[in-house]
């Protein structure tokens, strides 16, 4: 009996000891100790994150979220430029502590962790207004004569391969964007979220959303973190819940999201 007690006490000490080590090694505690929150962001997804090249500053829905997060943590905020194709690698290589939002996909959750979602988008195709007679629905696009542009590294890059197996797919590398190819006449279609598309047609009068019967691939947006840091992930999920309950995200939707 005495031996059993020793084993139990040893196991408890081992568990609590490992928990303490895990907490000390958590990104949460490293951020608090360093006094700086590093955020990876592409700066090319309106209205979530938009970079102003004139002064290298950022604005947008996610930028406001990260500013609020850093303020609540009592640390400085540092934005780290990245691209969609390197967004995941930046997390895994410890170039930043968290990213601005990305779509939660089965491919991504194999290697990185995501916070709880706070917004949902769907995929829609864009074209020039003068081409609307040619494209009325998804099946009109899936033809060998049609070139579809998509931004390299985005969730839409994988989607278009399934949507349009017969079309010519052109992946565009940042800082260029897929819709630039449509504007320049090098592609007839680009594919993006309904959120970004609604803003692009306001910014570029030549563009229009193809009136498809239904958007495809609803996707949840969330912030990316390292997969094995449960302490950091739990903190962020609780923080998001608190902010949702206090109307913070709703106020940002009013500020940043397009209105019909």
FIRO-257231 format. One record per residue (C-alpha): residue in three letters; x, y, z. Coordinates in nm, 2 decimals. Layout:
BEGIN
+------+--------+--------+--------+
: code :     px :     py :     pz :
+------+--------+--------+--------+
:  ALA :      X :      Y :      Z :
...
+------+--------+--------+--------+
//
This chain:
BEGIN
+------+--------+--------+--------+
: code :     px :     py :     pz :
+------+--------+--------+--------+
:  UNK :   0.00 :   0.00 :   0.00 :
:  UNK :   0.28 :   0.23 :   0.09 :
:  UNK :   0.44 :   0.16 :  -0.25 :
:  UNK :   0.12 :   0.24 :  -0.43 :
:  UNK :   0.10 :   0.58 :  -0.26 :
:  UNK :   0.46 :   0.65 :  -0.37 :
:  UNK :   0.37 :   0.57 :  -0.73 :
:  UNK :   0.05 :   0.78 :  -0.72 :
:  UNK :   0.23 :   1.08 :  -0.57 :
:  UNK :   0.52 :   1.04 :  -0.82 :
:  UNK :   0.27 :   1.04 :  -1.11 :
:  UNK :   0.09 :   1.35 :  -0.98 :
:  UNK :   0.42 :   1.53 :  -0.95 :
:  UNK :   0.52 :   1.42 :  -1.30 :
:  UNK :   0.19 :   1.54 :  -1.45 :
:  UNK :   0.19 :   1.88 :  -1.27 :
:  UNK :   0.56 :   1.92 :  -1.35 :
:  UNK :   0.50 :   1.86 :  -1.72 :
:  UNK :   0.20 :   2.10 :  -1.71 :
:  UNK :   0.42 :   2.37 :  -1.56 :
:  UNK :   0.69 :   2.31 :  -1.82 :
:  UNK :   0.42 :   2.32 :  -2.10 :
:  UNK :   0.29 :   2.65 :  -1.97 :
:  UNK :   0.63 :   2.80 :  -1.94 :
:  UNK :   0.71 :   2.69 :  -2.30 :
:  UNK :   0.37 :   2.82 :  -2.43 :
:  UNK :   0.38 :   3.10 :  -2.69 :
:  UNK :   0.14 :   3.29 :  -2.46 :
:  UNK :   0.40 :   3.32 :  -2.19 :
:  UNK :   0.68 :   3.39 :  -2.43 :
:  UNK :   0.48 :   3.68 :  -2.58 :
:  UNK :   0.41 :   3.82 :  -2.23 :
:  UNK :   0.77 :   3.78 :  -2.14 :
:  UNK :   0.90 :   3.95 :  -2.46 :
:  UNK :   0.63 :   4.22 :  -2.46 :
:  UNK :   0.56 :   4.17 :  -2.83 :
:  UNK :   0.30 :   3.99 :  -3.03 :
:  UNK :   0.41 :   3.90 :  -3.39 :
:  UNK :   0.13 :   3.87 :  -3.64 :
:  UNK :   0.18 :   3.73 :  -3.99 :
:  UNK :  -0.03 :   3.90 :  -4.25 :
:  UNK :  -0.05 :   3.91 :  -4.63 :
:  UNK :  -0.19 :   4.26 :  -4.66 :
:  UNK :  -0.38 :   4.18 :  -4.98 :
:  UNK :  -0.72 :   4.07 :  -4.86 :
:  UNK :  -0.97 :   4.35 :  -4.84 :
:  UNK :  -1.14 :   4.41 :  -4.60 :
:  UNK :  -0.95 :   4.18 :  -4.36 :
:  UNK :  -0.60 :   4.30 :  -4.41 :
:  UNK :  -0.48 :   4.57 :  -4.65 :
:  UNK :  -0.12 :   4.70 :  -4.67 :
:  UNK :  -0.05 :   5.06 :  -4.76 :
:  UNK :   0.28 :   5.05 :  -4.95 :
:  UNK :   0.33 :   5.43 :  -4.90 :
:  UNK :   0.40 :   5.39 :  -4.53 :
:  UNK :   0.40 :   5.01 :  -4.49 :
:  UNK :   0.10 :   5.03 :  -4.25 :
:  UNK :  -0.20 :   4.79 :  -4.24 :
:  UNK :  -0.57 :   4.84 :  -4.20 :
:  UNK :  -0.87 :   4.62 :  -4.20 :
:  UNK :  -1.10 :   4.39 :  -3.99 :
:  UNK :  -0.83 :   4.15 :  -3.88 :
:  UNK :  -0.59 :   4.44 :  -3.82 :
:  UNK :  -0.83 :   4.59 :  -3.57 :
:  UNK :  -0.87 :   4.25 :  -3.41 :
:  UNK :  -0.50 :   4.20 :  -3.36 :
:  UNK :  -0.46 :   4.56 :  -3.23 :
:  UNK :  -0.73 :   4.48 :  -2.97 :
:  UNK :  -0.57 :   4.15 :  -2.88 :
:  UNK :  -0.23 :   4.31 :  -2.82 :
:  UNK :  -0.39 :   4.58 :  -2.61 :
:  UNK :  -0.57 :   4.33 :  -2.39 :
:  UNK :  -0.24 :   4.14 :  -2.35 :
:  UNK :  -0.05 :   4.45 :  -2.26 :
:  UNK :   0.21 :   4.40 :  -2.53 :
:  UNK :   0.34 :   4.57 :  -2.85 :
:  UNK :   0.21 :   4.47 :  -3.19 :
:  UNK :   0.44 :   4.38 :  -3.48 :
:  UNK :   0.31 :   4.28 :  -3.82 :
:  UNK :   0.52 :   4.04 :  -4.02 :
:  UNK :   0.47 :   4.05 :  -4.40 :
:  UNK :   0.40 :   3.71 :  -4.55 :
:  UNK :   0.23 :   3.56 :  -4.86 :
:  UNK :  -0.04 :   3.30 :  -4.89 :
:  UNK :   0.20 :   3.04 :  -5.02 :
:  UNK :   0.42 :   3.08 :  -4.71 :
:  UNK :   0.15 :   3.16 :  -4.45 :
:  UNK :   0.16 :   2.81 :  -4.30 :
:  UNK :   0.54 :   2.78 :  -4.31 :
:  UNK :   0.58 :   3.11 :  -4.13 :
:  UNK :   0.38 :   2.97 :  -3.83 :
:  UNK :   0.57 :   2.64 :  -3.83 :
:  UNK :   0.91 :   2.83 :  -3.86 :
:  UNK :   0.83 :   3.06 :  -3.57 :
:  UNK :   0.84 :   3.37 :  -3.78 :
:  UNK :   0.52 :   3.49 :  -3.61 :
:  UNK :   0.30 :   3.39 :  -3.32 :
:  UNK :  -0.03 :   3.40 :  -3.50 :
:  UNK :  -0.16 :   3.49 :  -3.85 :
:  UNK :  -0.45 :   3.70 :  -3.96 :
:  UNK :  -0.75 :   3.50 :  -4.07 :
:  UNK :  -0.75 :   3.22 :  -4.33 :
:  UNK :  -1.00 :   2.96 :  -4.43 :
:  UNK :  -1.00 :   2.64 :  -4.22 :
:  UNK :  -0.94 :   2.35 :  -4.46 :
:  UNK :  -0.86 :   1.98 :  -4.41 :
:  UNK :  -0.52 :   2.03 :  -4.57 :
:  UNK :  -0.42 :   2.31 :  -4.34 :
:  UNK :  -0.54 :   2.15 :  -4.01 :
:  UNK :  -0.30 :   1.86 :  -4.08 :
:  UNK :  -0.01 :   2.08 :  -3.99 :
:  UNK :  -0.13 :   2.39 :  -3.80 :
:  UNK :  -0.38 :   2.48 :  -3.54 :
:  UNK :  -0.68 :   2.72 :  -3.58 :
:  UNK :  -0.87 :   2.93 :  -3.33 :
:  UNK :  -1.24 :   2.91 :  -3.31 :
:  UNK :  -1.41 :   3.07 :  -3.62 :
:  UNK :  -1.56 :   3.41 :  -3.61 :
:  UNK :  -1.68 :   3.46 :  -3.97 :
:  UNK :  -1.78 :   3.25 :  -4.27 :
:  UNK :  -1.73 :   3.31 :  -4.64 :
:  UNK :  -1.81 :   3.13 :  -4.97 :
:  UNK :  -1.65 :   3.11 :  -5.31 :
:  UNK :  -1.77 :   3.30 :  -5.61 :
:  UNK :  -1.63 :   3.36 :  -5.96 :
:  UNK :  -1.56 :   3.71 :  -6.10 :
:  UNK :  -1.54 :   3.82 :  -6.46 :
:  UNK :  -1.56 :   4.14 :  -6.67 :
:  UNK :  -1.91 :   4.28 :  -6.71 :
:  UNK :  -1.89 :   4.24 :  -7.08 :
:  UNK :  -1.84 :   3.87 :  -7.04 :
:  UNK :  -2.15 :   3.81 :  -6.83 :
:  UNK :  -2.34 :   3.68 :  -7.13 :
:  UNK :  -2.09 :   3.39 :  -7.16 :
:  UNK :  -2.09 :   3.30 :  -6.79 :
:  UNK :  -2.42 :   3.25 :  -6.61 :
:  UNK :  -2.33 :   2.96 :  -6.38 :
:  UNK :  -2.04 :   2.73 :  -6.27 :
:  UNK :  -2.07 :   2.49 :  -6.57 :
:  UNK :  -2.01 :   2.77 :  -6.82 :
:  UNK :  -1.66 :   2.82 :  -6.68 :
:  UNK :  -1.55 :   2.45 :  -6.69 :
:  UNK :  -1.43 :   2.46 :  -7.05 :
:  UNK :  -1.08 :   2.43 :  -7.21 :
:  UNK :  -1.13 :   2.77 :  -7.38 :
:  UNK :  -1.16 :   2.94 :  -7.04 :
:  UNK :  -0.87 :   3.06 :  -6.83 :
:  UNK :  -0.93 :   3.08 :  -6.46 :
:  UNK :  -0.69 :   3.28 :  -6.25 :
:  UNK :  -0.64 :   3.21 :  -5.88 :
:  UNK :  -0.39 :   3.34 :  -5.62 :
:  UNK :  -0.12 :   3.10 :  -5.53 :
:  UNK :  -0.14 :   2.95 :  -5.18 :
:  UNK :  -0.51 :   3.04 :  -5.12 :
:  UNK :  -0.78 :   2.79 :  -5.03 :
:  UNK :  -0.94 :   2.88 :  -5.37 :
:  UNK :  -0.63 :   2.75 :  -5.55 :
:  UNK :  -0.72 :   2.39 :  -5.44 :
:  UNK :  -1.09 :   2.45 :  -5.51 :
:  UNK :  -1.06 :   2.55 :  -5.87 :
:  UNK :  -0.89 :   2.23 :  -5.96 :
:  UNK :  -1.20 :   2.04 :  -5.84 :
:  UNK :  -1.45 :   2.30 :  -5.98 :
:  UNK :  -1.30 :   2.33 :  -6.32 :
:  UNK :  -1.11 :   2.01 :  -6.43 :
:  UNK :  -1.14 :   2.11 :  -6.80 :
:  UNK :  -1.05 :   2.48 :  -6.77 :
:  UNK :  -0.70 :   2.63 :  -6.79 :
:  UNK :  -0.60 :   2.72 :  -6.44 :
:  UNK :  -0.34 :   3.00 :  -6.39 :
:  UNK :  -0.20 :   3.04 :  -6.04 :
:  UNK :  -0.08 :   3.39 :  -5.97 :
:  UNK :   0.20 :   3.47 :  -5.73 :
:  UNK :   0.19 :   3.76 :  -5.49 :
:  UNK :   0.22 :   4.06 :  -5.50 :
:  UNK :   0.00 :   4.02 :  -5.81 :
:  UNK :  -0.35 :   3.90 :  -5.77 :
:  UNK :  -0.59 :   3.68 :  -5.96 :
:  UNK :  -0.84 :   3.96 :  -6.04 :
:  UNK :  -0.56 :   4.16 :  -6.20 :
:  UNK :  -0.54 :   3.89 :  -6.47 :
:  UNK :  -0.91 :   3.94 :  -6.55 :
:  UNK :  -0.87 :   4.31 :  -6.56 :
:  UNK :  -0.58 :   4.28 :  -6.80 :
:  UNK :  -0.76 :   4.03 :  -7.02 :
:  UNK :  -0.52 :   3.74 :  -6.96 :
:  UNK :  -0.80 :   3.54 :  -6.79 :
:  UNK :  -1.17 :   3.53 :  -6.82 :
:  UNK :  -1.25 :   3.43 :  -6.46 :
:  UNK :  -1.10 :   3.47 :  -6.12 :
:  UNK :  -1.22 :   3.30 :  -5.80 :
:  UNK :  -1.23 :   3.45 :  -5.45 :
:  UNK :  -1.45 :   3.48 :  -5.14 :
:  UNK :  -1.79 :   3.65 :  -5.17 :
:  UNK :  -1.66 :   3.89 :  -4.91 :
:  UNK :  -1.37 :   4.02 :  -5.12 :
:  UNK :  -1.57 :   3.99 :  -5.44 :
:  UNK :  -1.83 :   4.23 :  -5.31 :
:  UNK :  -1.56 :   4.49 :  -5.25 :
:  UNK :  -1.37 :   4.43 :  -5.57 :
:  UNK :  -1.68 :   4.51 :  -5.79 :
:  UNK :  -1.71 :   4.84 :  -5.60 :
:  UNK :  -1.35 :   4.93 :  -5.65 :
:  UNK :  -1.34 :   4.82 :  -6.02 :
:  UNK :  -1.64 :   4.90 :  -6.22 :
:  UNK :  -1.54 :   4.66 :  -6.50 :
:  UNK :  -1.58 :   4.36 :  -6.28 :
:  UNK :  -1.89 :   4.17 :  -6.19 :
:  UNK :  -1.97 :   3.86 :  -5.99 :
:  UNK :  -2.09 :   3.58 :  -6.21 :
:  UNK :  -2.46 :   3.52 :  -6.11 :
:  UNK :  -2.41 :   3.16 :  -6.01 :
:  UNK :  -2.71 :   2.98 :  -5.87 :
:  UNK :  -2.53 :   2.92 :  -5.55 :
:  UNK :  -2.18 :   3.01 :  -5.40 :
:  UNK :  -1.96 :   2.71 :  -5.33 :
:  UNK :  -1.75 :   2.58 :  -5.05 :
:  UNK :  -1.86 :   2.77 :  -4.74 :
:  UNK :  -1.55 :   2.82 :  -4.53 :
:  UNK :  -1.49 :   2.93 :  -4.17 :
:  UNK :  -1.23 :   3.20 :  -4.11 :
:  UNK :  -1.00 :   3.17 :  -3.81 :
:  UNK :  -0.65 :   3.26 :  -3.69 :
:  UNK :  -0.36 :   3.02 :  -3.74 :
:  UNK :  -0.13 :   2.92 :  -3.46 :
:  UNK :   0.11 :   2.63 :  -3.39 :
:  UNK :  -0.07 :   2.30 :  -3.36 :
:  UNK :   0.08 :   2.17 :  -3.04 :
:  UNK :   0.04 :   2.48 :  -2.82 :
:  UNK :  -0.29 :   2.42 :  -2.64 :
:  UNK :  -0.23 :   2.69 :  -2.38 :
:  UNK :  -0.20 :   2.96 :  -2.64 :
:  UNK :  -0.49 :   2.82 :  -2.83 :
:  UNK :  -0.72 :   2.81 :  -2.53 :
:  UNK :  -0.63 :   3.16 :  -2.44 :
:  UNK :  -0.72 :   3.29 :  -2.78 :
:  UNK :  -1.05 :   3.09 :  -2.80 :
:  UNK :  -1.16 :   3.23 :  -2.46 :
:  UNK :  -1.06 :   3.58 :  -2.57 :
:  UNK :  -1.26 :   3.55 :  -2.90 :
:  UNK :  -1.56 :   3.42 :  -2.69 :
:  UNK :  -1.54 :   3.72 :  -2.46 :
:  UNK :  -1.51 :   3.97 :  -2.74 :
:  UNK :  -1.81 :   3.81 :  -2.92 :
:  UNK :  -2.02 :   3.83 :  -2.61 :
:  UNK :  -1.94 :   4.19 :  -2.57 :
:  UNK :  -2.02 :   4.29 :  -2.93 :
:  UNK :  -1.67 :   4.36 :  -3.04 :
:  UNK :  -1.68 :   4.15 :  -3.36 :
:  UNK :  -2.03 :   4.29 :  -3.45 :
:  UNK :  -1.90 :   4.64 :  -3.43 :
:  UNK :  -1.61 :   4.55 :  -3.66 :
:  UNK :  -1.86 :   4.40 :  -3.91 :
:  UNK :  -2.05 :   4.73 :  -3.91 :
:  UNK :  -1.72 :   4.91 :  -3.97 :
:  UNK :  -1.56 :   4.70 :  -4.23 :
:  UNK :  -1.80 :   4.46 :  -4.41 :
:  UNK :  -1.98 :   4.57 :  -4.73 :
:  UNK :  -2.34 :   4.66 :  -4.70 :
:  UNK :  -2.60 :   4.59 :  -4.96 :
+------+--------+--------+--------+
//
